[in-house]
Amino acid sequence: DGGGVEGDGGGNFTDCYFMHTCQQYRDNRHRDSRVYFLSLQKTTSYLVYNGVPFLDDGVTPKGFPARKAFCDMGTDGGGWMLMLCYNRNRMNVEGLNDKEMPLDPVDVPQCWSHMYLKGFSDAVMRTASEVRLYCTSSAHDRIMHFKTSEQGVLGLAKRGVSQWNQASWWQSGVSPLQTCPPPPHGHDTPWNQTANATHCMNHSTILPLGRDKNFTVTTNFQVESAASIYDGLLNFPFYDPPYHHWAIRANGRWECDDDFGYHRETHHQVWVRSSSPLPIIITP
């Protein structure tokens, strides 16, 4: 159940159906947070399960293209795919990598890349229904961790185009989330789960919702000096000037709910979760 099949670039199937998203694996009882193969096989609909074709022997699945992705099966019900991860120490001057999916939520170099969904998978791009953002900074002890189903933010994750990015996108449909410490390497507990729930911490940053009526969110589309049309989730996609920003090497700045972050350690993650396909009904 859920074994891997190497085909044209790798492949996967569970009960002889294509697994296009992390959510499909989660729906099929996969509970380990790790790297999975996601099928790139195009179909007429990704909201139903599509059977894997077999060779003439009726036993051997045909090869099909697939790509690796890291799936978080624990946080908020699981089914999240990691699409952006930068864990930066203060001395790191390396450029960004937009050619690969990050394959680890913490460790560099696997946590030093991003890829917008349009360049990764037609299935994930078309079925993505939620985006989750996480970040920390050595400048303070606050944690940003929230999810949103806002269509504008989903559009940024899908294409990375920040044109028309609106402040309202970052303040509607936002749900703060808990953050649990990652387990040590070699431990059986999946990423972002812990046996002691008292170690979990709540979302505590000023962004994106603010703490008082004077809070104002601005975006990279609304201010010309911050505009970067093709890097929607990197260069100040939302911030409260002048003190609170989300920035990933934006003008040399690395920031999580802070400012002037040229020489500090930051950790940014962006995850997406897809809608579940219709369940398969098996009649006895």
N, C-alpha and C positions, 0 to 999 in steps of 0.2 A: 504494500500500500504506500503510494507516494514515492516510489523509487525513481531514480534518475535514468534517463536514456540519452546517450550521446548520439547526436545526429549532426546536422549541418551547423556547427558551432555550439553544439550541446542541445539538450532538450529536457523535458520533464513531463510526467503524467501522473495522475492519481486516479485510480479506478478507470483508467483508459480515457480520461478527459484532459484537455489542455488546461494547464494552470497559467493564466495570464497575469495574475496579480497576487500580491501577498495576502489579500483578503480571501481569495479563493483557497489558498493553502490553509488559512486559519479556519475557514468554514469546513474544511475537510480534516479537522482534528490535528493539525500540525501546531504544536505548542512551543517549540524551541525557537528562540530568537537567534537567527543565524543567516548565512548566505543561502539563497535558493536560486534555482534556475527559473526564470519567467519566460514563458513561450512568446515568441514574436510572430507566431502563425496568425495571419489575418483571417477574420471570419466576418460573416454578415452581421452578427450581433455578439457582443461580449457580455450581454446580460443573461445569456443562457449558457449552459455547458455544452462544449463542442467536442465530439468524439475524436480520438486520435485514429488516423487511418493506419491500416496494417498492410504488410506485404501479402503476396498471394498465399503464403503459408498460413495466414490467419492468426499467427502467433507473434511475429516480430513487428513492432511498431515501426513505421516509416520515420526517417530522420526529419527533423524540423529545426529551424533556427531558434535560439534562445539566448538570453543574457542573464548574467548574475546580478542580484540585488540583495541588499541586506533587509530582512524583514523583522520588525519588532512585533512579537506576538503577545506581549504582556501589557503594554501601556493602554489604558482606556479601552480594554477589550481586544487589543491586538489588531493585526492586519495592516500595519503601517510599513511603507517602503521608504527607506532613506534616500533622498535625492540631493541633499546638500549637507556637507560636513566639513568644518574647518576648526581644528583644535590647534590654536596658535600660541606658541611661547613668544616672549617679548623680543627675542633676538631673531626670529624667523623673518626673513625678507623675501622668501620664495613667492613667485607669482601664483595666481589662481590657476586651477586646472578645470576647464569646462568640457573636457573630452571624455571623462569617465564618471561612472557612478561610484560614490563612496561605498566601500564594502565593510566598514567598521565604524560604529558611532563614536569611538573614542581615540583609537590608536592611529597615529600618523605612521606611514603615508596613506593608509587606507581611509583615514579621515582627513583628506585634503583634496577635495574635488567637488564638483557639482555638475548636474546635467538637467536641463529642463525637459519636461516630459515629451515634448514634441520630438526631440532628438533621441529619445530612448525607446519608446514603445507606443504604437498606435492604440493598443488595448488600454494601457494605463492612462494615457492622455484622455481617452474618451470616457473612461469610467470613473476617473478621480472625482471624489465628492467632498473630501475634507483635506485641509492643510493644517499641519501642526508645526509650530515654531518653538525653539528652545535656545536659550543662550545664557552664558555666565561671563563675568569679568572679574579680573583680579583687583579691580578698583573698588569693589563693594561685595557684599555677601547676598545680594538679591538674586533671584532666579526668575527668568522669563520662561514660561511654559504655558502655552495656550493652543487651542485648536479653533478653526473657523470653517464654516461652509459657505462663506461669502463668495459669490461667483466671480467677482473681480479679483480676489486674492487667488482663487483657483486659476484664473486666466494668467496671472503672473507666473504661477508654478508650471503651467503648461507651456508657455511660450517665452517667458522672460522679458516680455515687452511691457514697459511701464507706462506707455502712453495712456492717458486718461486715468491713471492711478488716483483714486480719491480717498480723502481722509475717512469718509464714512465707511469705506470697505473694512477698515481696521477697528471699527468700533461697533459694528453690527454682527450679530451671530457669533461673538467671541465667547469661548468657554475656557476659563482657567483650569489647569490640570495640576495634579500632584507630580512631583519628581522623586523617584526612589533611587538610592545609590546603586550604581552598577556593581555587579558581583565581581570578585577577583577572578583572574583568568584560571580556567580549569574547573570553575565551580559549576554545579549543575543548574543553579538558578538562572533563568533567562534574563536578558538585558532588561533593566528598569523594573525588576521585581525583587522583592526582598522578603525573607521570612519574618522580619520584624518591621511591621508597618509603621511603628513609631519613628523610624528613621526617615520616613518620607517627608518632603517639604512642599509647601504650597507655593504656587505662583505668587511672587512678591514684588515684581518690578512696577515702576510707574507706568511704563508703556504696556499695552496700548490703550488702556482704558482711563488712566489717570486716577487721581485721588480727590480732586476738588473741582469746583466749577470753573476755575481759571485754567484748567488743562486744555491745551489745543494741539491736535495732531496735524502735522503737515506731511506732505509726500514729495517724492522726487520729481513728480510731474508738475507740482504746483510752484516749485521754486527752480528757476532756470539754472542757478549755480549748482544745484544738486541733481539735475536731470541727467539720466543715462538711459536712453530708450531701450537698449537691449540687455540691461543688467538689472532687471526689476527687483530681484530679491537680494541684491548686493549693495547697491549705492543708495542708502537712506530711503528705503521704500516707505518707512513711516518713522516719524520722530517728533519730539516736542522741543522746539528750539528755545534756548540754546543749550539745554543741559542733558537731554535724554534722546539717544539715537540707537538705531540698528544699523551697523555699518560693517561691511566685510571688505577690507582693503579699499575703502572708498576714499579717494584722495590720500591714500596712505594710512587711513584711520581704521582701527578695529574697535568697535564699540558695541556694548550691550547695556542699554539704559543708562549711558553715561556720555562723556564728551572728551574731546581732545585725546583720543586713544591711540597715540602713536607707539608707545612703548609699554604695553601691558599684555597680559595673557587673556585670551578670550576663547570661548568655545561656542560655536554656532551649529545648529542642526535645523534642517527642514525636512519634514516627512509628509507623505501623502497617503491617503487611504481611499480605496475604490469602493464603489457600491457592490454589494453581493449579487451574484447571478441568481436567477430563480432556482429554487431547490429542485433536485432531481427526484421525481416521484417513482419509486419502485413498487410495483404491484406484485403480490405473492402469486 
